[in-house]
């Protein structure tokens, strides 16, 4: 249980480093805000219908397409770099811990046995006290990434981190 949690910590830190290297979160937030403003302007221009508005609308559509393309490139780099790290790590974890049954520190909610997406009668939640390696990895990864993001947020507020 502890070794999987330590591996999870390492993978979470690597994931944060990959995101920091290939993705500018503040830049993406700015672009999203710009895109919202452009969408508002586009709605105004669509309502007018004259030729000048149509030309401006086409220019805005082109700018939006270029912005979305840049954002997609950044997230694609993160995804590819993450796959290079996570796929071998998951293969190793599956090989080493395939038969492991882990007693969870607290009962965790999970879908009931026999859960079928398109059959609401099977929908339900049960609380598990044991899990395999992946369930423990998933729970630990969630907790660790939340903790890392809280620490980063606090560090930004007190001025230790710049971005």
VMD Tcl script that draws the C-alpha trace (Angstrom):
set ca {
  {0.00 0.00 0.00}
  {2.75 2.46 0.92}
  {4.91 1.59 -2.08}
  {2.00 2.16 -4.47}
  {1.32 5.48 -2.75}
  {4.98 6.49 -3.14}
  {4.95 5.52 -6.83}
  {1.72 7.51 -7.16}
  {3.39 10.52 -5.54}
  {6.26 10.26 -8.01}
  {3.87 10.01 -10.97}
  {1.82 12.96 -9.69}
  {4.94 15.11 -9.41}
  {6.08 14.05 -12.89}
  {2.60 14.87 -14.23}
  {2.75 18.34 -12.66}
  {6.21 18.89 -14.17}
  {4.99 17.82 -17.63}
  {2.03 20.20 -17.39}
  {4.28 23.05 -16.26}
  {6.69 22.43 -19.15}
  {4.20 22.05 -22.00}
  {1.17 24.05 -20.89}
  {0.84 27.68 -19.79}
  {-2.25 27.57 -17.55}
  {-2.44 31.33 -17.12}
  {-2.08 31.79 -20.87}
  {-4.85 29.26 -21.49}
  {-7.14 31.08 -19.05}
  {-6.44 34.36 -20.85}
  {-7.19 32.76 -24.22}
  {-10.44 31.30 -22.89}
  {-11.51 34.74 -21.67}
  {-10.58 36.27 -25.04}
  {-12.58 33.56 -26.80}
  {-15.65 34.29 -24.65}
  {-15.41 37.97 -25.61}
  {-15.03 37.05 -29.28}
  {-18.06 34.75 -29.06}
  {-20.14 37.62 -27.66}
  {-18.96 39.85 -30.49}
  {-19.72 37.11 -33.03}
  {-23.32 36.85 -31.77}
  {-23.71 40.61 -32.18}
  {-22.30 40.46 -35.71}
  {-24.56 37.53 -36.71}
  {-27.60 39.55 -35.70}
  {-26.63 42.46 -38.01}
  {-26.24 40.60 -41.29}
  {-24.61 43.36 -43.38}
  {-21.45 42.73 -45.44}
  {-19.09 44.59 -43.08}
  {-20.36 42.49 -40.17}
  {-19.93 39.29 -42.20}
  {-16.33 40.20 -43.00}
  {-15.58 40.95 -39.35}
  {-17.31 37.71 -38.37}
  {-15.08 35.72 -40.74}
  {-11.97 37.35 -39.29}
  {-13.10 36.55 -35.74}
  {-13.83 32.93 -36.73}
  {-10.32 32.65 -38.15}
  {-8.79 34.07 -34.93}
  {-10.88 31.68 -32.82}
  {-9.76 28.72 -34.93}
  {-6.09 29.69 -34.54}
  {-6.48 30.11 -30.77}
  {-8.19 26.73 -30.41}
  {-5.50 25.14 -32.55}
  {-2.75 26.52 -30.27}
  {-4.56 25.29 -27.15}
  {-4.98 21.85 -28.72}
  {-1.28 21.68 -29.56}
  {-0.35 22.38 -25.93}
  {-2.71 19.76 -24.54}
  {-1.55 17.22 -27.16}
  {2.06 17.65 -26.03}
  {1.00 17.06 -22.42}
  {-0.94 13.95 -23.41}
  {1.91 12.43 -25.43}
  {4.52 13.13 -22.75}
  {2.18 11.71 -20.10}
  {1.60 8.53 -22.10}
  {5.36 7.97 -22.38}
  {5.59 8.07 -18.57}
  {2.31 6.56 -17.42}
  {1.93 3.55 -19.73}
  {5.19 1.89 -18.62}
  {4.43 2.80 -15.00}
  {0.98 1.21 -15.19}
  {2.42 -1.87 -16.87}
  {4.97 -2.20 -14.07}
  {2.33 -1.67 -11.36}
  {0.05 -4.24 -12.99}
  {2.92 -6.74 -13.20}
  {4.07 -6.24 -9.60}
  {0.70 -5.84 -7.87}
  {-1.81 -7.76 -10.00}
  {-2.81 -10.03 -7.09}
  {-2.65 -7.38 -4.35}
  {-5.70 -6.77 -2.19}
  {-5.31 -3.50 -0.33}
  {-7.20 -2.58 2.83}
  {-8.24 1.03 2.30}
  {-7.63 3.53 5.12}
  {-11.25 4.73 4.86}
  {-14.25 3.23 3.03}
  {-14.47 4.78 -0.44}
  {-17.60 5.11 -2.59}
  {-17.64 3.19 -5.85}
  {-20.18 1.99 -8.38}
  {-22.16 -1.08 -7.34}
  {-21.30 -4.44 -8.82}
  {-23.03 -4.93 -12.17}
  {-23.18 -1.21 -12.98}
  {-24.46 -0.70 -16.52}
  {-24.44 2.80 -17.97}
  {-27.64 2.41 -19.99}
  {-29.62 0.54 -17.31}
  {-30.60 2.92 -14.48}
  {-31.86 -0.02 -12.39}
  {-28.20 -1.08 -11.90}
  {-27.03 2.36 -10.80}
  {-25.90 2.58 -7.23}
  {-23.00 3.30 -4.93}
  {-21.41 1.04 -2.38}
  {-18.58 1.72 0.01}
  {-15.51 -0.44 -0.48}
  {-13.03 -1.25 2.26}
  {-10.65 -3.15 -0.03}
  {-9.33 -2.55 -3.51}
  {-6.85 -3.78 -6.07}
  {-3.76 -1.82 -7.04}
  {-5.58 0.43 -9.53}
  {-8.33 1.47 -7.13}
  {-5.73 2.39 -4.51}
  {-3.61 4.18 -7.14}
  {-6.65 6.16 -8.30}
  {-7.68 7.18 -4.76}
  {-4.09 8.08 -3.82}
  {-3.57 10.04 -7.07}
  {-6.72 12.06 -6.45}
  {-5.68 12.89 -2.90}
  {-2.10 13.70 -3.84}
  {-3.02 15.97 -6.77}
  {-5.57 17.83 -4.63}
  {-2.90 18.33 -1.95}
  {-0.31 19.49 -4.52}
  {-2.76 21.98 -6.04}
  {-3.74 23.31 -2.61}
  {-0.06 23.78 -1.73}
  {0.62 25.49 -5.07}
  {-2.39 27.77 -4.58}
  {-1.26 28.73 -1.09}
  {2.30 29.32 -2.34}
  {0.98 31.64 -5.08}
  {-1.08 33.59 -2.56}
  {1.88 34.25 -0.29}
  {4.11 35.03 -3.27}
  {6.43 32.02 -3.19}
  {5.39 30.90 -6.70}
  {4.94 33.18 -9.68}
  {2.62 31.42 -12.06}
}
mol new
graphics top color blue
foreach p $ca { graphics top sphere $p radius 0.5 }
foreach p [lrange $ca 0 end-1] q [lrange $ca 1 end] { graphics top cylinder $p $q radius 0.2 }
display resetview
